[in-house]
Amino acid sequence: MKAIVGCRPVRLAGALVTSALVVAACGGGAGVPGPPSAYLGTVLDKPVPDAVADLPLTTDAGQATSLVALRGQVVVLADVLTLCQETCPLTTGNLLMMDRAVTVAGLAGRVRFVELTVDPNRDTPLRLRAYRRLVGAPANVSLLTGSPAVIERIWRYFSIWYQHLTEGSPPGTDWLTGKPLSYDIGHQDALIYLDAAGRERFLVVGSPNAAGAPIAPALRRFLSAQGHADLSHPDASTWTAAEALSPIAWLTGRPIRPPAS
């Protein structure tokens, strides 16, 4: 387990403690969460230009939206494709745990979790709605798509790469249609934190540690051999839901208790 001593993590045989919960950690005043540890990610302070924030996106309900429409809330933005068999279901599981912790802290109206596709050709609103039902995502978790050109522009601005890959042999199976998959998407795993003014404030790059996360049974069955290995034996360098709450606590100024596994 990790705990934060000052601004540095150490391994302890005990409960996970993040900088969000440590009084005066990393520069915070008494009772006020300080900035997250540099071990977790990178502190930023960059405006998202209107040319990016105003790009048209579509919700799983088929409604028009954009990043600028989310201003007024702290946004945790993750890249996802609903046909992923390895990392994306684990990211979703961690976000669901984080959402529950935020809700318990009384911050549900101030924080929004957003999964934006890197597979716009397949991730239609219809598929995103099916994914919501599959994973049991609450209303505070937004599932968004857009045209390939718009998706490319947004992720290029945030420096998150993705690319089409040849599907493996034998191919994976589409959990919605039962048909073999025809291609895969390779992508970087990241969490991007935007403050209520829409500025990019923190970046976490890396795969999630989802041990104990509430992965929906249907997606758990869909995980590839590598996905099951990542779930059962996460790498020591991965981030947990409890750790990923610390930037939210910092941006809202409110301590957040880590979620129960």
Disulfide bonds with the S-S distance in Angstrom:
none
